[in-house]
């Protein structure tokens, strides 16, 4: 079995092993907690059937929250401390949910002693399981099972920082075997005991010769488009390609996310987990969008009336956008501009303040008085809940671009269209319109590759204060 195939097998099998262990230990913890409360401690006799059902309700609820946090699926790439924190975080969330349900539905017959003891025992027991699996994973990686042979493109400060960053964070699945340089004059480059092993242009041959499974590109370079051949080569060989960026890392931290190794421009996903995640995401979209439309229905009528009073005409605006895999659809918004706004766009092209293919003007003369207020609070986006229900969009994801914008994308930037386009996303809570275009794209790509249900909920909650403050919106 080749090193790349070995890595792929390990990449899919290890999360399955973690999930199996988590499930077994979650129910074992319920049995242990039951024995402690009703056997050894004898705090109270076993109560009616509803209390007995806690032995499977509590573990199922705990496992559900762990899935929402991405705790099990992402265990292979997380350090042990991060895994343990995730387990206790899920336990706290589940405990708060069950306590709220007890008071809301007056479930006073439930054994609160069992509930409290379970959520002390369960994360501890699962932490022991993760410790053993972490040790197993470490032993397998040291023996070569699942270990990724990687190269770093470049010799500059950013390339050296990638190397040091991987060592500092003990990301042991990466074995940096060398650097790829731009010219023969740089072939003598050496850093941290690792030297240049070839030219950037020779990546094809290096992959075949060394059995590579990972390539790193340093920083957001102004010449990033020059790496299109690198991206195509990695896609052809099914090799993961990560691009690291200090600026993007800072933006992710602003959004409350710790990036370990960079943003994947090419990532070979496990299809089973991808399908499961997509099904869960779609279910969340349907439930939350339906609830949202029911709650804001009165506000819809008020906004429609204000739009018509301020600027006569139809209160809604439809615009052709591109969704996942560049599929076209009609995006619905409240109208915030004059009726002839699209015809005026060409006349204002010289005033564009956004970089890349995006068109934005801070004081756009086409925006109406009500429209400016709607935009500042992002209320003009509310009708897109209809697009979400139709399956054309998601609540969270990259913003759907215009066809004319996509026509100007570099090839690597089209990766932001590899998943459902959304109403809000990472860049909205990291700076909104104040970000450079390439920074937006990298945040979008990072989101698509690291999605989890809890990440969606966190982004939705963090969007609320950003919208209320109107930060970066125009």
C-alpha positions as a LaTeX table, in Angstrom:
\begin{tabular}{lrrr}
\hline
Residue & $x$ (\AA) & $y$ (\AA) & $z$ (\AA) \\
\hline
Unk1 & 0.00 & 0.00 & 0.00 \\
Unk2 & 1.46 & 3.40 & $-1.02$ \\
Unk3 & 2.03 & 6.16 & 1.57 \\
Unk4 & $-0.74$ & 8.30 & 0.06 \\
Unk5 & $-3.27$ & 5.45 & 0.14 \\
Unk6 & $-2.17$ & 4.65 & 3.69 \\
Unk7 & $-2.85$ & 8.25 & 4.69 \\
Unk8 & $-6.30$ & 8.24 & 3.06 \\
Unk9 & $-7.24$ & 5.04 & 4.88 \\
Unk10 & $-6.09$ & 6.44 & 8.22 \\
Unk11 & $-7.91$ & 9.72 & 7.53 \\
Unk12 & $-11.27$ & 7.93 & 7.26 \\
Unk13 & $-10.86$ & 5.11 & 9.76 \\
Unk14 & $-9.59$ & 7.06 & 12.77 \\
Unk15 & $-12.71$ & 9.30 & 13.18 \\
Unk16 & $-14.86$ & 6.16 & 12.94 \\
Unk17 & $-12.78$ & 4.57 & 15.71 \\
Unk18 & $-13.15$ & 7.68 & 17.88 \\
Unk19 & $-16.94$ & 7.80 & 17.35 \\
Unk20 & $-17.28$ & 4.12 & 18.23 \\
Unk21 & $-15.27$ & 4.60 & 21.43 \\
Unk22 & $-17.21$ & 7.77 & 22.35 \\
Unk23 & $-20.56$ & 6.00 & 21.93 \\
Unk24 & $-19.50$ & 3.01 & 24.01 \\
Unk25 & $-18.00$ & 5.13 & 26.79 \\
Unk26 & $-20.97$ & 7.55 & 26.88 \\
Unk27 & $-23.34$ & 4.66 & 27.66 \\
Unk28 & $-20.80$ & 3.03 & 29.99 \\
Unk29 & $-20.70$ & 6.34 & 31.89 \\
Unk30 & $-24.50$ & 6.20 & 32.25 \\
Unk31 & $-24.26$ & 2.73 & 33.77 \\
Unk32 & $-21.48$ & 3.86 & 36.11 \\
Unk33 & $-23.38$ & 7.00 & 37.17 \\
Unk34 & $-26.52$ & 4.91 & 37.82 \\
Unk35 & $-24.51$ & 2.52 & 40.01 \\
Unk36 & $-22.97$ & 5.41 & 41.93 \\
Unk37 & $-26.26$ & 7.23 & 42.56 \\
Unk38 & $-28.64$ & 4.33 & 43.18 \\
Unk39 & $-26.16$ & 1.67 & 44.26 \\
Unk40 & $-23.23$ & 2.96 & 46.23 \\
Unk41 & $-24.42$ & 6.42 & 47.27 \\
Unk42 & $-28.12$ & 5.47 & 47.51 \\
Unk43 & $-29.20$ & 9.13 & 47.32 \\
Unk44 & $-32.73$ & 7.98 & 46.46 \\
Unk45 & $-34.49$ & 4.87 & 45.24 \\
Unk46 & $-34.95$ & 4.46 & 41.49 \\
Unk47 & $-37.98$ & 6.48 & 40.48 \\
Unk48 & $-40.56$ & 5.81 & 37.73 \\
Unk49 & $-39.82$ & 4.81 & 34.17 \\
Unk50 & $-39.06$ & 8.39 & 33.15 \\
Unk51 & $-36.00$ & 8.35 & 35.42 \\
Unk52 & $-34.90$ & 4.97 & 34.06 \\
Unk53 & $-35.02$ & 6.44 & 30.56 \\
Unk54 & $-32.33$ & 8.94 & 31.56 \\
Unk55 & $-29.82$ & 6.10 & 31.17 \\
Unk56 & $-30.13$ & 6.43 & 27.40 \\
Unk57 & $-31.51$ & 10.00 & 27.06 \\
Unk58 & $-28.44$ & 11.58 & 28.72 \\
Unk59 & $-25.83$ & 9.72 & 26.60 \\
Unk60 & $-27.74$ & 10.39 & 23.37 \\
Unk61 & $-28.03$ & 14.10 & 24.17 \\
Unk62 & $-24.33$ & 14.26 & 25.07 \\
Unk63 & $-23.30$ & 12.48 & 21.87 \\
Unk64 & $-25.50$ & 14.83 & 19.83 \\
Unk65 & $-23.76$ & 17.89 & 21.28 \\
Unk66 & $-20.38$ & 16.30 & 20.65 \\
Unk67 & $-21.36$ & 15.86 & 17.01 \\
Unk68 & $-22.52$ & 19.48 & 16.83 \\
Unk69 & $-19.13$ & 20.58 & 18.16 \\
Unk70 & $-17.32$ & 18.38 & 15.63 \\
Unk71 & $-15.54$ & 16.80 & 18.60 \\
Unk72 & $-15.35$ & 13.24 & 17.28 \\
Unk73 & $-14.85$ & 13.83 & 13.56 \\
Unk74 & $-12.04$ & 16.36 & 14.06 \\
Unk75 & $-10.25$ & 14.37 & 16.79 \\
Unk76 & $-7.54$ & 13.14 & 14.41 \\
Unk77 & $-6.22$ & 16.66 & 13.81 \\
Unk78 & $-6.70$ & 18.14 & 17.31 \\
Unk79 & $-4.18$ & 18.13 & 20.12 \\
Unk80 & $-5.27$ & 16.23 & 23.23 \\
Unk81 & $-5.96$ & 19.35 & 25.34 \\
Unk82 & $-8.31$ & 20.71 & 22.66 \\
Unk83 & $-10.14$ & 17.36 & 22.54 \\
Unk84 & $-10.64$ & 17.29 & 26.33 \\
Unk85 & $-11.88$ & 20.89 & 26.35 \\
Unk86 & $-14.35$ & 19.98 & 23.61 \\
Unk87 & $-15.66$ & 17.02 & 25.64 \\
Unk88 & $-16.25$ & 19.13 & 28.76 \\
Unk89 & $-17.75$ & 21.92 & 26.67 \\
Unk90 & $-20.27$ & 19.49 & 25.17 \\
Unk91 & $-21.05$ & 18.16 & 28.68 \\
Unk92 & $-21.78$ & 21.66 & 29.99 \\
Unk93 & $-24.01$ & 22.50 & 27.02 \\
Unk94 & $-25.96$ & 19.24 & 27.40 \\
Unk95 & $-26.31$ & 19.66 & 31.17 \\
Unk96 & $-27.69$ & 23.19 & 30.75 \\
Unk97 & $-30.12$ & 21.96 & 28.08 \\
Unk98 & $-31.43$ & 19.11 & 30.27 \\
Unk99 & $-31.73$ & 21.35 & 33.34 \\
Unk100 & $-33.67$ & 23.90 & 31.25 \\
Unk101 & $-35.97$ & 21.13 & 29.99 \\
Unk102 & $-36.56$ & 19.89 & 33.56 \\
Unk103 & $-37.71$ & 23.33 & 34.72 \\
Unk104 & $-39.62$ & 24.12 & 31.53 \\
Unk105 & $-41.62$ & 20.87 & 31.48 \\
Unk106 & $-41.66$ & 20.47 & 35.28 \\
Unk107 & $-39.88$ & 17.12 & 35.14 \\
Unk108 & $-39.28$ & 17.08 & 38.89 \\
Unk109 & $-39.57$ & 13.27 & 39.03 \\
Unk110 & $-36.26$ & 13.04 & 37.18 \\
Unk111 & $-33.23$ & 12.25 & 39.34 \\
Unk112 & $-31.19$ & 15.43 & 39.39 \\
Unk113 & $-28.48$ & 13.56 & 41.30 \\
Unk114 & $-28.07$ & 11.16 & 38.38 \\
Unk115 & $-27.97$ & 14.04 & 35.87 \\
Unk116 & $-25.24$ & 15.88 & 37.76 \\
Unk117 & $-23.16$ & 12.76 & 38.43 \\
Unk118 & $-23.45$ & 11.62 & 34.80 \\
Unk119 & $-22.11$ & 14.89 & 33.43 \\
Unk120 & $-19.18$ & 14.69 & 35.81 \\
Unk121 & $-18.39$ & 11.05 & 35.03 \\
Unk122 & $-19.01$ & 11.07 & 31.24 \\
Unk123 & $-16.44$ & 13.70 & 30.15 \\
Unk124 & $-13.86$ & 12.19 & 32.49 \\
Unk125 & $-14.41$ & 8.68 & 31.12 \\
Unk126 & $-14.37$ & 9.90 & 27.52 \\
Unk127 & $-11.21$ & 11.90 & 28.22 \\
Unk128 & $-9.49$ & 8.68 & 29.29 \\
Unk129 & $-10.69$ & 7.08 & 26.06 \\
Unk130 & $-9.36$ & 9.98 & 24.00 \\
Unk131 & $-6.03$ & 9.77 & 25.85 \\
Unk132 & $-5.67$ & 6.11 & 24.88 \\
Unk133 & $-6.70$ & 6.80 & 21.27 \\
Unk134 & $-4.35$ & 9.78 & 21.12 \\
Unk135 & $-1.50$ & 7.55 & 22.27 \\
Unk136 & $-2.52$ & 4.97 & 19.66 \\
Unk137 & $-2.67$ & 7.60 & 16.93 \\
Unk138 & 0.73 & 8.93 & 17.97 \\
Unk139 & 2.25 & 5.45 & 17.86 \\
Unk140 & 0.73 & 4.82 & 14.43 \\
Unk141 & 2.02 & 8.15 & 13.10 \\
Unk142 & 5.52 & 7.45 & 14.42 \\
Unk143 & 5.46 & 4.09 & 12.68 \\
Unk144 & 4.39 & 5.76 & 9.42 \\
Unk145 & 0.69 & 4.84 & 9.48 \\
Unk146 & $-1.28$ & 7.87 & 8.33 \\
Unk147 & 1.74 & 10.17 & 8.41 \\
Unk148 & 1.78 & 12.78 & 5.63 \\
Unk149 & 4.96 & 13.49 & 3.73 \\
Unk150 & 4.89 & 17.20 & 2.94 \\
Unk151 & 6.91 & 19.90 & 1.18 \\
Unk152 & 6.87 & 23.67 & 1.60 \\
Unk153 & 7.07 & 25.90 & $-1.47$ \\
Unk154 & 9.47 & 28.83 & $-1.01$ \\
Unk155 & 12.47 & 29.90 & 1.03 \\
Unk156 & 11.34 & 33.23 & 2.50 \\
Unk157 & 10.34 & 34.19 & 6.02 \\
Unk158 & 6.78 & 32.87 & 5.51 \\
Unk159 & 8.08 & 29.45 & 4.41 \\
Unk160 & 10.35 & 29.23 & 7.46 \\
Unk161 & 7.46 & 30.26 & 9.72 \\
Unk162 & 5.33 & 27.40 & 8.36 \\
Unk163 & 8.06 & 24.91 & 9.23 \\
Unk164 & 8.51 & 26.34 & 12.74 \\
Unk165 & 4.74 & 26.54 & 13.27 \\
Unk166 & 4.28 & 22.84 & 12.50 \\
Unk167 & 7.02 & 21.88 & 14.94 \\
Unk168 & 5.76 & 24.25 & 17.63 \\
Unk169 & 2.20 & 22.89 & 17.45 \\
Unk170 & 3.35 & 19.25 & 17.26 \\
Unk171 & 1.18 & 18.53 & 14.25 \\
Unk172 & 2.81 & 15.12 & 14.00 \\
Unk173 & 0.95 & 13.89 & 10.97 \\
Unk174 & 3.13 & 16.16 & 8.82 \\
Unk175 & 6.66 & 15.08 & 8.00 \\
Unk176 & 8.33 & 17.96 & 6.17 \\
Unk177 & 10.78 & 16.25 & 3.82 \\
Unk178 & 12.02 & 19.38 & 2.05 \\
Unk179 & 11.48 & 22.76 & 0.43 \\
Unk180 & 10.69 & 23.44 & $-3.22$ \\
Unk181 & 12.44 & 26.57 & $-4.53$ \\
Unk182 & 11.92 & 28.91 & $-7.47$ \\
Unk183 & 15.39 & 28.80 & $-9.06$ \\
Unk184 & 18.46 & 26.47 & $-9.21$ \\
Unk185 & 20.44 & 29.10 & $-7.28$ \\
Unk186 & 18.28 & 28.37 & $-4.21$ \\
Unk187 & 18.81 & 24.60 & $-4.19$ \\
Unk188 & 21.35 & 24.98 & $-1.36$ \\
Unk189 & 18.66 & 26.38 & 0.98 \\
Unk190 & 18.38 & 24.69 & 4.36 \\
Unk191 & 16.27 & 25.37 & 7.47 \\
Unk192 & 15.76 & 23.41 & 10.67 \\
Unk193 & 17.79 & 20.48 & 9.36 \\
Unk194 & 15.61 & 20.21 & 6.21 \\
Unk195 & 16.91 & 21.26 & 2.81 \\
Unk196 & 15.59 & 22.11 & $-0.66$ \\
Unk197 & 14.86 & 18.97 & $-2.66$ \\
Unk198 & 13.82 & 20.43 & $-6.01$ \\
Unk199 & 12.25 & 23.21 & $-7.99$ \\
Unk200 & 8.66 & 24.40 & $-7.64$ \\
Unk201 & 8.19 & 23.63 & $-11.33$ \\
Unk202 & 9.19 & 19.99 & $-10.69$ \\
Unk203 & 6.35 & 19.28 & $-8.22$ \\
Unk204 & 4.93 & 16.55 & $-10.50$ \\
Unk205 & 8.18 & 14.57 & $-10.36$ \\
Unk206 & 8.66 & 15.19 & $-6.61$ \\
Unk207 & 5.19 & 13.76 & $-5.88$ \\
Unk208 & 6.00 & 10.57 & $-7.79$ \\
Unk209 & 9.52 & 10.27 & $-6.37$ \\
Unk210 & 8.76 & 10.97 & $-2.70$ \\
Unk211 & 5.14 & 9.79 & $-2.30$ \\
Unk212 & 3.92 & 13.21 & $-1.18$ \\
Unk213 & 0.48 & 13.67 & 0.33 \\
Unk214 & 0.69 & 17.35 & 1.38 \\
Unk215 & 1.95 & 20.64 & $-0.05$ \\
Unk216 & 2.17 & 24.00 & 1.78 \\
Unk217 & 2.13 & 27.44 & 0.14 \\
Unk218 & 3.29 & 30.35 & 2.32 \\
Unk219 & 1.29 & 33.56 & 2.74 \\
Unk220 & $-1.16$ & 35.53 & 0.61 \\
Unk221 & 1.20 & 36.40 & $-2.20$ \\
Unk222 & 0.29 & 38.97 & $-4.82$ \\
Unk223 & 1.37 & 36.33 & $-7.31$ \\
Unk224 & $-0.88$ & 33.63 & $-5.83$ \\
Unk225 & $-2.41$ & 33.19 & $-9.27$ \\
Unk226 & 1.00 & 31.86 & $-10.35$ \\
Unk227 & 0.26 & 28.77 & $-8.23$ \\
Unk228 & $-2.58$ & 27.67 & $-10.52$ \\
Unk229 & $-0.31$ & 24.97 & $-11.96$ \\
Unk230 & 0.45 & 23.79 & $-8.41$ \\
Unk231 & $-3.27$ & 23.54 & $-7.64$ \\
Unk232 & $-3.93$ & 21.59 & $-10.85$ \\
Unk233 & $-1.02$ & 19.24 & $-10.11$ \\
Unk234 & $-2.29$ & 18.55 & $-6.57$ \\
Unk235 & $-5.83$ & 17.97 & $-7.84$ \\
Unk236 & $-4.58$ & 15.55 & $-10.49$ \\
Unk237 & $-2.57$ & 13.56 & $-7.97$ \\
Unk238 & $-5.24$ & 13.90 & $-5.24$ \\
Unk239 & $-2.77$ & 15.69 & $-2.95$ \\
Unk240 & $-3.88$ & 18.07 & $-0.19$ \\
Unk241 & $-2.71$ & 21.67 & $-0.67$ \\
Unk242 & $-2.72$ & 24.12 & 2.25 \\
Unk243 & $-2.08$ & 27.86 & 2.04 \\
Unk244 & $-0.98$ & 29.54 & 5.26 \\
Unk245 & $-1.55$ & 33.22 & 5.93 \\
Unk246 & $-0.73$ & 35.24 & 9.03 \\
Unk247 & $-3.47$ & 37.75 & 8.17 \\
Unk248 & $-6.11$ & 35.04 & 7.68 \\
Unk249 & $-5.04$ & 33.42 & 10.96 \\
Unk250 & $-5.63$ & 36.75 & 12.75 \\
Unk251 & $-9.07$ & 37.06 & 11.14 \\
Unk252 & $-10.00$ & 33.53 & 12.21 \\
Unk253 & $-8.96$ & 34.34 & 15.77 \\
Unk254 & $-11.15$ & 37.46 & 15.61 \\
Unk255 & $-14.01$ & 35.08 & 14.79 \\
Unk256 & $-13.07$ & 32.86 & 17.76 \\
Unk257 & $-11.35$ & 30.12 & 15.72 \\
Unk258 & $-7.84$ & 28.74 & 16.11 \\
Unk259 & $-6.38$ & 27.67 & 12.76 \\
Unk260 & $-3.59$ & 25.12 & 13.09 \\
Unk261 & $-2.14$ & 24.51 & 9.66 \\
Unk262 & $-3.74$ & 26.83 & 7.12 \\
Unk263 & $-6.51$ & 27.04 & 4.54 \\
Unk264 & $-6.93$ & 24.07 & 2.15 \\
Unk265 & $-6.95$ & 25.04 & $-1.52$ \\
Unk266 & $-7.09$ & 21.35 & $-2.42$ \\
Unk267 & $-8.48$ & 18.92 & 0.15 \\
Unk268 & $-9.44$ & 15.28 & $-0.47$ \\
Unk269 & $-12.54$ & 14.86 & 1.69 \\
Unk270 & $-13.96$ & 11.68 & 3.15 \\
Unk271 & $-17.21$ & 11.30 & 1.21 \\
Unk272 & $-19.18$ & 9.52 & 3.94 \\
Unk273 & $-18.61$ & 12.20 & 6.60 \\
Unk274 & $-19.16$ & 14.89 & 3.99 \\
Unk275 & $-22.59$ & 13.41 & 3.10 \\
Unk276 & $-23.58$ & 13.14 & 6.78 \\
Unk277 & $-22.55$ & 16.74 & 7.45 \\
Unk278 & $-24.48$ & 18.03 & 4.46 \\
Unk279 & $-27.65$ & 16.23 & 5.56 \\
Unk280 & $-27.40$ & 17.74 & 9.04 \\
Unk281 & $-26.72$ & 21.21 & 7.63 \\
Unk282 & $-29.75$ & 21.02 & 5.35 \\
Unk283 & $-31.99$ & 19.90 & 8.23 \\
Unk284 & $-30.77$ & 22.83 & 10.36 \\
Unk285 & $-31.44$ & 25.25 & 7.49 \\
Unk286 & $-35.02$ & 24.06 & 7.03 \\
Unk287 & $-35.88$ & 24.21 & 10.75 \\
Unk288 & $-34.22$ & 27.57 & 11.50 \\
Unk289 & $-35.37$ & 29.28 & 8.28 \\
Unk290 & $-38.98$ & 28.18 & 8.89 \\
Unk291 & $-38.89$ & 29.48 & 12.47 \\
Unk292 & $-37.28$ & 32.70 & 11.29 \\
Unk293 & $-39.94$ & 33.38 & 8.67 \\
Unk294 & $-42.73$ & 32.75 & 11.17 \\
Unk295 & $-41.20$ & 35.11 & 13.75 \\
Unk296 & $-40.40$ & 38.00 & 11.40 \\
Unk297 & $-43.57$ & 37.85 & 9.26 \\
Unk298 & $-44.99$ & 41.10 & 10.81 \\
Unk299 & $-41.67$ & 42.89 & 10.22 \\
Unk300 & $-41.82$ & 41.80 & 6.56 \\
Unk301 & $-45.08$ & 43.70 & 6.05 \\
Unk302 & $-43.77$ & 46.84 & 7.78 \\
Unk303 & $-40.53$ & 46.88 & 5.74 \\
Unk304 & $-42.45$ & 46.39 & 2.49 \\
Unk305 & $-44.68$ & 49.36 & 3.31 \\
Unk306 & $-41.71$ & 51.61 & 4.17 \\
Unk307 & $-39.92$ & 50.72 & 0.92 \\
Unk308 & $-42.94$ & 51.56 & $-1.24$ \\
Unk309 & $-43.58$ & 54.86 & 0.60 \\
Unk310 & $-39.93$ & 55.94 & 0.20 \\
Unk311 & $-39.50$ & 54.84 & $-3.41$ \\
Unk312 & $-42.54$ & 53.71 & $-5.45$ \\
Unk313 & $-42.19$ & 50.31 & $-7.05$ \\
Unk314 & $-42.03$ & 46.61 & $-6.21$ \\
Unk315 & $-40.52$ & 46.18 & $-2.69$ \\
Unk316 & $-38.49$ & 43.10 & $-3.62$ \\
Unk317 & $-35.43$ & 42.86 & $-5.83$ \\
Unk318 & $-34.28$ & 39.74 & $-7.65$ \\
Unk319 & $-30.71$ & 39.30 & $-8.79$ \\
Unk320 & $-29.08$ & 36.41 & $-10.64$ \\
Unk321 & $-26.37$ & 34.85 & $-8.46$ \\
Unk322 & $-24.26$ & 31.71 & $-8.60$ \\
Unk323 & $-24.67$ & 29.09 & $-5.92$ \\
Unk324 & $-22.87$ & 25.86 & $-5.19$ \\
Unk325 & $-20.89$ & 24.51 & $-8.17$ \\
Unk326 & $-21.75$ & 27.74 & $-10.04$ \\
Unk327 & $-25.44$ & 26.85 & $-10.31$ \\
Unk328 & $-27.45$ & 30.03 & $-11.13$ \\
Unk329 & $-30.45$ & 31.07 & $-9.04$ \\
Unk330 & $-32.47$ & 34.21 & $-8.35$ \\
Unk331 & $-31.49$ & 35.76 & $-5.02$ \\
Unk332 & $-34.33$ & 37.66 & $-3.29$ \\
Unk333 & $-33.73$ & 40.87 & $-1.31$ \\
Unk334 & $-35.71$ & 43.86 & $-0.16$ \\
Unk335 & $-35.14$ & 46.65 & $-2.69$ \\
Unk336 & $-32.73$ & 49.23 & $-1.29$ \\
Unk337 & $-31.95$ & 51.16 & $-4.48$ \\
Unk338 & $-33.73$ & 53.24 & $-7.07$ \\
Unk339 & $-35.53$ & 51.23 & $-9.73$ \\
Unk340 & $-32.94$ & 52.09 & $-12.42$ \\
Unk341 & $-29.95$ & 51.24 & $-10.22$ \\
Unk342 & $-28.56$ & 48.52 & $-12.51$ \\
Unk343 & $-28.47$ & 50.90 & $-15.47$ \\
Unk344 & $-26.48$ & 53.42 & $-13.41$ \\
Unk345 & $-23.79$ & 50.90 & $-12.36$ \\
Unk346 & $-21.64$ & 51.39 & $-15.48$ \\
Unk347 & $-21.60$ & 55.14 & $-14.93$ \\
Unk348 & $-20.30$ & 54.65 & $-11.37$ \\
Unk349 & $-17.68$ & 51.97 & $-12.16$ \\
Unk350 & $-14.81$ & 54.43 & $-11.64$ \\
Unk351 & $-15.93$ & 55.00 & $-8.03$ \\
Unk352 & $-15.68$ & 51.32 & $-7.03$ \\
Unk353 & $-13.96$ & 51.05 & $-3.62$ \\
Unk354 & $-13.63$ & 47.25 & $-3.41$ \\
Unk355 & $-10.68$ & 45.25 & $-4.70$ \\
Unk356 & $-10.98$ & 42.15 & $-6.87$ \\
Unk357 & $-14.15$ & 41.53 & $-8.86$ \\
Unk358 & $-16.53$ & 42.98 & $-6.21$ \\
Unk359 & $-18.35$ & 46.30 & $-6.83$ \\
Unk360 & $-19.01$ & 48.46 & $-3.73$ \\
Unk361 & $-19.27$ & 52.20 & $-3.06$ \\
Unk362 & $-19.46$ & 53.44 & 0.51 \\
Unk363 & $-21.85$ & 56.34 & $-0.31$ \\
Unk364 & $-23.63$ & 54.82 & $-3.29$ \\
Unk365 & $-26.00$ & 57.49 & $-4.71$ \\
Unk366 & $-28.41$ & 54.81 & $-5.94$ \\
Unk367 & $-29.39$ & 53.75 & $-2.40$ \\
Unk368 & $-32.67$ & 55.13 & $-1.03$ \\
Unk369 & $-33.11$ & 56.56 & 2.49 \\
Unk370 & $-34.95$ & 53.46 & 3.73 \\
Unk371 & $-32.54$ & 51.28 & 1.78 \\
Unk372 & $-29.51$ & 52.73 & 3.59 \\
Unk373 & $-31.13$ & 51.94 & 6.93 \\
Unk374 & $-32.04$ & 48.41 & 5.79 \\
Unk375 & $-28.50$ & 47.77 & 4.59 \\
Unk376 & $-26.89$ & 49.05 & 7.74 \\
Unk377 & $-28.90$ & 46.53 & 9.79 \\
Unk378 & $-28.75$ & 43.87 & 7.01 \\
Unk379 & $-32.55$ & 43.69 & 7.04 \\
Unk380 & $-32.54$ & 43.74 & 3.24 \\
Unk381 & $-31.20$ & 40.16 & 3.39 \\
Unk382 & $-34.20$ & 38.70 & 5.27 \\
Unk383 & $-36.12$ & 37.51 & 2.16 \\
Unk384 & $-33.22$ & 35.17 & 1.45 \\
Unk385 & $-34.75$ & 32.87 & 4.06 \\
Unk386 & $-37.01$ & 31.89 & 1.14 \\
Unk387 & $-33.92$ & 30.98 & $-0.90$ \\
Unk388 & $-32.74$ & 28.88 & 2.05 \\
Unk389 & $-36.03$ & 26.97 & 2.23 \\
Unk390 & $-35.85$ & 26.32 & $-1.52$ \\
Unk391 & $-32.39$ & 24.80 & $-1.07$ \\
Unk392 & $-30.67$ & 27.46 & $-3.20$ \\
Unk393 & $-28.75$ & 28.84 & $-0.20$ \\
Unk394 & $-27.82$ & 28.01 & 3.37 \\
Unk395 & $-28.09$ & 30.18 & 6.48 \\
Unk396 & $-24.30$ & 30.14 & 6.82 \\
Unk397 & $-21.76$ & 30.00 & 4.02 \\
Unk398 & $-19.90$ & 32.13 & 1.49 \\
Unk399 & $-21.97$ & 34.95 & 0.00 \\
Unk400 & $-23.29$ & 33.99 & $-3.47$ \\
Unk401 & $-21.43$ & 36.03 & $-6.12$ \\
Unk402 & $-22.62$ & 37.59 & $-9.37$ \\
Unk403 & $-21.80$ & 35.71 & $-12.60$ \\
Unk404 & $-19.72$ & 38.70 & $-13.76$ \\
Unk405 & $-17.63$ & 38.48 & $-10.57$ \\
Unk406 & $-16.99$ & 34.75 & $-10.97$ \\
Unk407 & $-15.86$ & 35.34 & $-14.56$ \\
Unk408 & $-12.97$ & 37.38 & $-13.08$ \\
Unk409 & $-12.04$ & 34.83 & $-10.38$ \\
Unk410 & $-8.65$ & 33.15 & $-10.41$ \\
Unk411 & $-8.97$ & 29.39 & $-10.54$ \\
Unk412 & $-8.17$ & 28.87 & $-6.84$ \\
Unk413 & $-10.80$ & 31.46 & $-5.82$ \\
Unk414 & $-13.57$ & 29.32 & $-7.36$ \\
Unk415 & $-13.11$ & 26.90 & $-4.47$ \\
Unk416 & $-15.38$ & 29.20 & $-2.42$ \\
Unk417 & $-18.20$ & 27.87 & $-4.63$ \\
Unk418 & $-17.58$ & 24.25 & $-3.60$ \\
Unk419 & $-20.32$ & 24.39 & $-0.93$ \\
Unk420 & $-23.70$ & 26.00 & $-0.21$ \\
Unk421 & $-23.65$ & 29.79 & $-0.40$ \\
Unk422 & $-25.07$ & 31.50 & 2.67 \\
Unk423 & $-26.72$ & 34.55 & 4.21 \\
Unk424 & $-23.82$ & 35.10 & 6.63 \\
Unk425 & $-20.38$ & 33.63 & 7.16 \\
Unk426 & $-16.94$ & 33.92 & 8.70 \\
Unk427 & $-15.92$ & 37.12 & 6.95 \\
Unk428 & $-19.13$ & 38.86 & 8.04 \\
Unk429 & $-18.11$ & 38.43 & 11.68 \\
Unk430 & $-14.45$ & 39.25 & 10.99 \\
Unk431 & $-14.76$ & 42.64 & 9.32 \\
Unk432 & $-17.49$ & 42.46 & 6.63 \\
Unk433 & $-16.88$ & 44.93 & 3.76 \\
Unk434 & $-13.61$ & 46.16 & 5.31 \\
Unk435 & $-11.75$ & 42.97 & 4.33 \\
Unk436 & $-9.69$ & 42.55 & 1.18 \\
Unk437 & $-11.21$ & 40.23 & $-1.40$ \\
Unk438 & $-8.55$ & 37.51 & $-1.07$ \\
Unk439 & $-9.03$ & 37.51 & 2.72 \\
Unk440 & $-12.78$ & 36.99 & 2.21 \\
Unk441 & $-12.12$ & 34.08 & $-0.14$ \\
Unk442 & $-9.70$ & 32.39 & 2.25 \\
Unk443 & $-12.16$ & 32.69 & 5.13 \\
Unk444 & $-14.90$ & 31.22 & 2.92 \\
Unk445 & $-12.69$ & 28.29 & 1.94 \\
Unk446 & $-11.67$ & 27.69 & 5.55 \\
Unk447 & $-15.35$ & 27.61 & 6.57 \\
Unk448 & $-16.29$ & 25.08 & 3.88 \\
Unk449 & $-13.48$ & 22.74 & 4.95 \\
Unk450 & $-14.08$ & 23.04 & 8.73 \\
Unk451 & $-17.86$ & 23.20 & 8.90 \\
Unk452 & $-19.69$ & 21.83 & 11.93 \\
Unk453 & $-23.24$ & 22.43 & 13.23 \\
Unk454 & $-21.97$ & 24.28 & 16.28 \\
Unk455 & $-19.79$ & 26.51 & 14.07 \\
Unk456 & $-22.91$ & 27.50 & 12.13 \\
Unk457 & $-24.73$ & 28.35 & 15.36 \\
Unk458 & $-21.76$ & 30.33 & 16.67 \\
Unk459 & $-21.55$ & 32.33 & 13.43 \\
Unk460 & $-25.30$ & 33.03 & 13.53 \\
Unk461 & $-25.11$ & 34.27 & 17.13 \\
Unk462 & $-22.00$ & 36.38 & 16.45 \\
Unk463 & $-23.68$ & 37.90 & 13.38 \\
Unk464 & $-26.35$ & 39.51 & 15.58 \\
Unk465 & $-24.11$ & 42.08 & 17.36 \\
Unk466 & $-22.17$ & 42.74 & 14.14 \\
Unk467 & $-25.43$ & 43.52 & 12.33 \\
Unk468 & $-26.79$ & 45.66 & 15.18 \\
Unk469 & $-23.60$ & 47.74 & 15.26 \\
Unk470 & $-23.59$ & 47.99 & 11.46 \\
Unk471 & $-19.84$ & 47.32 & 11.44 \\
Unk472 & $-18.36$ & 47.26 & 7.93 \\
Unk473 & $-21.79$ & 47.42 & 6.25 \\
Unk474 & $-22.50$ & 49.78 & 3.36 \\
\hline
\end{tabular}
